[in-house]
Amino acid sequence: MALKAAMATSGAILVLYLIAHMYGNLKVFAGQEAFDGYAHGLREIGYPLLPESGFLWVFRIVLLASILIHIYSAVALWARARRARPASQRYQVKKRVHRTYASYTMRWGGVLIALFVIFHILHLTVNVISPGGASDSPYERLVNGFQPQFWFVTLFYVAAVIAVGFHLRHGIWSGLATLGVNQARRQPVLNSIATVIALVVTVGFLLPPLAVTFGLVS
């Protein structure tokens, strides 16, 4: 139960982060000044009580801890379920529990997301990978990185964000079940809520890079 609670709590933190991050990304449609101003404003949160970028570092530590707890809980729960399953049932296709596409892709989708997060940080955060040219401007890094000639970067981004959407849809559903909210009479409503949140986050993250690639943002 403790592992499930840890996974649900860490997952909730990650969901809130994704929503906030998606909102920030959409500021690219307001232009370079607005987007760069937003990025700079994040570094000033808590200043002068905290040093410049102090809040961001605290938040990054909390986020990293949540990711590690989430991964550890997922692996531990999967291993526990596998040990508890009789060997005779592991290879009997007819006795497999029905799984949605979201739950089926959770494991490999998680690997794709992990690789994407590493690339994303190196690309748009620390400016180590710089397709289209490095820049001190977050707006220019985003626009440079998703130019049409770098279609493979956009394609990787799209695949990873779709994986996030599936992961999010299944994660919200599982988290509600863990917290005891997912009762039979509420399932249709909760299923709709999980689906809508996943779709909003997925579309919200896809809009900026696709807008750049197709010339709507330059």
Contacts in CASP RR format, 6 or more apart in sequence:
PFRMAT RR
TARGET T0000
AUTHOR 0000-0000-0000
METHOD contacts of the structure
MODEL  1
MALKAAMATSGAILVLYLIAHMYGNLKVFAGQEAFDGYAHGLREIGYPLL
PESGFLWVFRIVLLASILIHIYSAVALWARARRARPASQRYQVKKRVHRT
YASYTMRWGGVLIALFVIFHILHLTVNVISPGGASDSPYERLVNGFQPQF
WFVTLFYVAAVIAVGFHLRHGIWSGLATLGVNQARRQPVLNSIATVIALV
VTVGFLLPPLAVTFGLVS
3 73 0 8 1.000
3 76 0 8 1.000
3 77 0 8 1.000
3 80 0 8 1.000
4 73 0 8 1.000
4 77 0 8 1.000
4 178 0 8 1.000
5 178 0 8 1.000
6 69 0 8 1.000
6 70 0 8 1.000
6 73 0 8 1.000
7 69 0 8 1.000
7 70 0 8 1.000
7 73 0 8 1.000
7 74 0 8 1.000
7 77 0 8 1.000
7 174 0 8 1.000
7 175 0 8 1.000
7 178 0 8 1.000
8 174 0 8 1.000
8 175 0 8 1.000
8 178 0 8 1.000
8 179 0 8 1.000
10 65 0 8 1.000
10 66 0 8 1.000
10 67 0 8 1.000
10 69 0 8 1.000
10 70 0 8 1.000
10 73 0 8 1.000
11 66 0 8 1.000
11 70 0 8 1.000
11 171 0 8 1.000
11 175 0 8 1.000
12 175 0 8 1.000
13 62 0 8 1.000
13 63 0 8 1.000
13 66 0 8 1.000
14 63 0 8 1.000
14 66 0 8 1.000
14 67 0 8 1.000
14 70 0 8 1.000
15 168 0 8 1.000
15 172 0 8 1.000
15 197 0 8 1.000
17 63 0 8 1.000
18 164 0 8 1.000
18 168 0 8 1.000
18 201 0 8 1.000
18 205 0 8 1.000
19 197 0 8 1.000
19 201 0 8 1.000
22 200 0 8 1.000
22 201 0 8 1.000
22 204 0 8 1.000
22 205 0 8 1.000
24 38 0 8 1.000
25 204 0 8 1.000
25 205 0 8 1.000
25 207 0 8 1.000
25 208 0 8 1.000
26 204 0 8 1.000
26 207 0 8 1.000
26 208 0 8 1.000
27 34 0 8 1.000
27 35 0 8 1.000
27 38 0 8 1.000
28 35 0 8 1.000
28 139 0 8 1.000
28 142 0 8 1.000
28 143 0 8 1.000
28 208 0 8 1.000
28 211 0 8 1.000
28 212 0 8 1.000
28 217 0 8 1.000
29 207 0 8 1.000
29 208 0 8 1.000
29 211 0 8 1.000
29 217 0 8 1.000
31 139 0 8 1.000
31 217 0 8 1.000
32 137 0 8 1.000
32 139 0 8 1.000
32 140 0 8 1.000
35 138 0 8 1.000
35 139 0 8 1.000
35 142 0 8 1.000
36 137 0 8 1.000
36 138 0 8 1.000
36 139 0 8 1.000
39 138 0 8 1.000
39 139 0 8 1.000
42 55 0 8 1.000
42 56 0 8 1.000
43 52 0 8 1.000
43 53 0 8 1.000
43 54 0 8 1.000
43 56 0 8 1.000
44 52 0 8 1.000
45 55 0 8 1.000
45 56 0 8 1.000
46 54 0 8 1.000
46 55 0 8 1.000
47 54 0 8 1.000
50 58 0 8 1.000
74 106 0 8 1.000
78 107 0 8 1.000
82 90 0 8 1.000
89 95 0 8 1.000
100 170 0 8 1.000
101 166 0 8 1.000
102 166 0 8 1.000
102 167 0 8 1.000
102 169 0 8 1.000
102 170 0 8 1.000
102 171 0 8 1.000
102 173 0 8 1.000
103 170 0 8 1.000
105 163 0 8 1.000
105 166 0 8 1.000
105 167 0 8 1.000
106 166 0 8 1.000
106 167 0 8 1.000
106 170 0 8 1.000
109 163 0 8 1.000
109 166 0 8 1.000
109 167 0 8 1.000
110 163 0 8 1.000
110 167 0 8 1.000
112 159 0 8 1.000
112 160 0 8 1.000
112 163 0 8 1.000
113 160 0 8 1.000
113 163 0 8 1.000
113 164 0 8 1.000
113 167 0 8 1.000
115 160 0 8 1.000
116 156 0 8 1.000
116 157 0 8 1.000
116 160 0 8 1.000
116 163 0 8 1.000
119 129 0 8 1.000
119 156 0 8 1.000
122 128 0 8 1.000
122 129 0 8 1.000
123 129 0 8 1.000
123 130 0 8 1.000
123 131 0 8 1.000
123 141 0 8 1.000
123 145 0 8 1.000
123 153 0 8 1.000
124 138 0 8 1.000
124 141 0 8 1.000
124 142 0 8 1.000
127 134 0 8 1.000
127 135 0 8 1.000
127 136 0 8 1.000
127 141 0 8 1.000
130 141 0 8 1.000
130 144 0 8 1.000
130 145 0 8 1.000
131 144 0 8 1.000
131 145 0 8 1.000
131 147 0 8 1.000
131 150 0 8 1.000
131 153 0 8 1.000
132 144 0 8 1.000
132 145 0 8 1.000
132 147 0 8 1.000
132 150 0 8 1.000
133 144 0 8 1.000
133 145 0 8 1.000
134 141 0 8 1.000
135 141 0 8 1.000
135 144 0 8 1.000
142 208 0 8 1.000
142 209 0 8 1.000
142 212 0 8 1.000
143 212 0 8 1.000
143 217 0 8 1.000
143 218 0 8 1.000
145 153 0 8 1.000
145 212 0 8 1.000
146 153 0 8 1.000
146 154 0 8 1.000
146 157 0 8 1.000
146 208 0 8 1.000
146 209 0 8 1.000
146 210 0 8 1.000
146 212 0 8 1.000
146 213 0 8 1.000
147 212 0 8 1.000
147 213 0 8 1.000
148 213 0 8 1.000
148 214 0 8 1.000
148 215 0 8 1.000
151 213 0 8 1.000
154 209 0 8 1.000
154 210 0 8 1.000
154 213 0 8 1.000
157 209 0 8 1.000
158 206 0 8 1.000
158 209 0 8 1.000
158 210 0 8 1.000
161 202 0 8 1.000
161 205 0 8 1.000
161 206 0 8 1.000
162 202 0 8 1.000
164 201 0 8 1.000
164 202 0 8 1.000
164 205 0 8 1.000
165 198 0 8 1.000
165 199 0 8 1.000
165 201 0 8 1.000
165 202 0 8 1.000
166 198 0 8 1.000
168 194 0 8 1.000
168 197 0 8 1.000
168 198 0 8 1.000
168 201 0 8 1.000
168 202 0 8 1.000
169 194 0 8 1.000
169 195 0 8 1.000
169 197 0 8 1.000
169 198 0 8 1.000
171 194 0 8 1.000
172 193 0 8 1.000
172 194 0 8 1.000
172 197 0 8 1.000
172 198 0 8 1.000
173 182 0 8 1.000
173 190 0 8 1.000
173 191 0 8 1.000
173 194 0 8 1.000
175 182 0 8 1.000
176 182 0 8 1.000
176 190 0 8 1.000
176 194 0 8 1.000
181 190 0 8 1.000
182 190 0 8 1.000
208 217 0 8 1.000
211 217 0 8 1.000
212 218 0 8 1.000
END
